[in-house]
Amino acid sequence: MRRDLSTHHPLGEAPPSLYSLSLMHPLPPSVDATVDLLAAGRYVGERSLATVLFLALKLGRPLFLEGEAGVGKTEIAKVLAETLGRKLIRLQCYEGLDAAQALYEWNYPAQMLAIRLGEAAGTDRAALAADIYSDRFLIRRPLLQALAPDPAGPPVLLIDELDRTDEPFEAFLLELLSDFQATVPELGTITAPAPPIVLVTSNRTREIHDALKRRCLYHWVDYPTAEREYQILRVKAPEVPDQLTQEIVGFVRALRAQDLFKKPGVAETIDWAHALVQLDAIRLDQGLVESTLGVLLKYQDDIVKMQGSEAWSLLETVRAELAAKPLGR
């Protein structure tokens, strides 16, 4: 059975054809406009990212973002939602996630109450059965929410850290990413009036199946260059003194070159900058670095490895490099 429920919504919003165009933020018309869009959201990204993002928006294709944890993949979805004025719907993936938790489930307590009240009132069984499997008892999870109409335009759907799930869940996503529709057996097929803006992220703890990747455009989000990370800190932590900002960027990049279990991402760089400001730091020193390594590194073995002379040696090397070639100049 197939029922087009694209214009039906439990809250009774108007169909897309009746939306006020003034509520909709237009998509960027060019790569340059996409660069400006990211900048308006305080996201310092490369032009290659803006290019693939523009194409994903223009072609209506999902965008698959892969890279190490903490490099800014999730932030891209947040910036898109903010700058386009769209609702952000986030599906945080985890091991054991299944269709019921991601798509929908029935409100069983409310259904049982309705059955008892209906039986007490002498309601016909057929009418009662039809009623309890209606929208008012349907709990919409993120994927089904993303298929519903919205006055501001199609939402931004973030499927975050897909690599944490298993292959059966990937297979379940194929219908959604192919036709932007999902099937609720009791109601039929629900189709989005307009495709949501879909971003899928992965930290590459395992490989994602080719069948799903083929439905997406792809971009690898790498650690930023020194100059770009410096610009990120200038945007995200402008209160940090310039010399300290340069030393932070240099030291974090030196840490990433070490043999660590978990290298610090851009998120940790920003957190460290804010932490150092709270400690009234002007420049880095060995004691300051050692006492705040827990902001950058999340494993005790990594912290122990970088304490003492190792941290001081890295800091001396960074200062010498910055003296020869300062950042941002």
PyMOL commands that set and color helices and strands:
alter all, ss='L'
color gray80, all
select helices_A, chain A and resi 16-18+21-23+31-40+47-59+73-84+99-102+108-120+125-132+135-137+142-145+162-164+167-179+210-213+226-236+242-256+266-278+286-291+293-296+300-306+309-324
alter helices_A, ss='H'
color red, helices_A
select strands_A, chain A and resi 63-66+88-92+104-106+138-140+156-160+181-184+188-191+197-202+217-220
alter strands_A, ss='S'
color yellow, strands_A
deselect
rebuild
show_as cartoon
